Amino acid sequence: MASGLLISDNESGYDPEMFCIPKHYIDDLERVFIPHGLIMDRTERMARDIMKQMGGDHIVVLCVLKGGYKFFADLLDYIKALNRNQDESLPMTIDFIRLKSYCNDQTVEEVKVIGGDDLCMLAGKVSIILSGAITI
């Protein structure tokens, strides 16, 4: 697949004045590091790479809620558009799960998977798992 986007530690970003920023974010936003258009371009590139590498093989696409839903939907929209415009389509099974790693306000060692019909269905299959969790 294509290499990722590297943002150096000394990246200055873009002035928010260059973008249409929702009013409720104006006072909280100093710089924009990755513009939405670039994110969408990279998402489309990822969809193209997935289509190319998977060929016509069936894949299982699993979205980890809640953080991954928007990226998940955007990526699937690009894959669906590519499926409509190519001779060969990429068959997919789609499912959703949630992960629970807290009990009250304490982190627990074992992460609990909530949802998903039967995660045993992933065994031996090509799977793509999309999550929106970011650790900084």
C-alpha positions in Angstrom: 0.0 0.0 0.0 1.0 3.6 -0.3 3.2 5.1 2.4 1.6 7.2 5.1 1.6 11.0 5.5 4.5 12.2 7.7 4.0 15.4 9.8 7.2 16.6 11.4 7.3 17.9 15.0 8.1 21.4 13.7 5.2 21.5 11.2 3.7 25.0 11.4 0.3 23.9 10.0 -2.2 26.3 8.3 -3.8 29.4 9.5 -7.5 28.6 10.4 -8.5 31.8 8.5 -7.8 29.8 5.3 -10.7 27.4 6.1 -14.4 27.4 6.9 -14.3 26.6 10.6 -17.5 26.1 12.5 -18.1 29.0 14.9 -18.0 26.8 18.0 -14.4 25.8 17.2 -13.0 29.2 16.4 -11.7 30.0 19.9 -10.2 26.5 20.4 -8.3 26.1 17.1 -4.8 27.6 16.7 -3.6 25.8 13.5 -4.9 23.2 11.0 -2.3 20.4 10.4 -4.2 18.1 8.0 -6.9 19.8 5.9 -10.1 17.9 5.3 -9.4 17.7 1.5 -6.1 15.9 2.2 -7.8 13.5 4.5 -10.4 12.7 1.9 -7.7 12.3 -0.8 -5.8 9.9 1.3 -9.0 8.0 2.1 -9.8 7.6 -1.6 -6.2 6.5 -2.2 -6.6 3.9 0.6 -9.8 2.6 -1.1 -8.0 2.3 -4.4 -5.1 0.4 -2.7 -7.5 -2.0 -1.0 -9.3 -2.6 -4.3 -6.0 -3.3 -6.1 -4.6 -5.6 -3.4 -7.7 -7.5 -2.7 -8.7 -8.0 -6.3 -12.0 -9.8 -6.3 -11.5 -11.6 -2.9 -14.2 -11.3 -0.3 -13.2 -9.2 2.6 -14.7 -8.5 6.1 -14.7 -4.9 7.1 -15.2 -4.3 10.8 -15.8 -0.8 12.3 -14.9 -0.1 15.9 -17.5 2.3 17.2 -17.9 5.1 18.0 -14.7 6.8 16.9 -14.3 5.0 13.6 -17.7 5.4 12.1 -17.1 8.5 9.9 -13.8 7.3 8.4 -15.5 3.9 7.9 -18.4 5.4 6.0 -16.1 7.6 3.9 -13.8 4.7 3.0 -16.8 2.4 2.1 -18.3 5.2 0.0 -15.1 5.3 -2.1 -14.9 1.5 -2.3 -18.6 1.4 -3.5 -17.9 4.1 -6.1 -14.9 2.1 -7.4 -17.1 -1.0 -7.4 -19.6 0.7 -9.6 -17.0 2.0 -12.0 -14.8 -1.1 -12.5 -15.3 -4.4 -14.2 -14.5 -6.4 -11.1 -16.1 -5.6 -7.7 -14.9 -6.2 -4.2 -17.4 -8.3 -2.2 -17.6 -7.2 1.4 -19.2 -8.2 4.7 -19.6 -5.3 7.1 -20.0 -5.5 10.8 -19.7 -3.2 13.9 -18.3 -3.6 17.3 -17.6 -1.6 20.4 -14.6 -2.1 22.7 -14.9 -1.6 26.5 -11.7 -1.2 28.5 -13.0 0.6 31.5 -15.0 -0.3 34.5 -16.5 2.8 36.1 -13.4 5.2 35.9 -10.7 2.5 36.0 -8.9 0.9 33.1 -9.1 -2.9 33.1 -6.6 -5.3 31.7 -9.0 -7.3 29.5 -10.7 -5.4 26.7 -14.3 -6.6 26.2 -15.8 -6.8 22.7 -19.4 -5.7 22.5 -21.4 -6.6 19.4 -20.3 -8.3 16.2 -22.4 -11.3 15.2 -19.6 -13.8 15.7 -16.0 -12.7 15.6 -15.0 -16.3 14.9 -16.2 -15.5 11.4 -12.9 -13.5 11.0 -10.8 -16.6 11.3 -9.0 -17.4 8.0 -10.6 -14.4 6.2 -9.1 -11.2 4.9 -10.3 -8.5 7.4 -9.9 -4.8 7.6 -10.6 -3.3 11.1 -11.2 0.5 11.2 -10.9 2.4 14.5 -11.0 6.1 15.2 -9.0 5.8 18.5 -6.0 8.1 18.6 -3.4 8.1 21.4 -1.2 11.2 21.7 
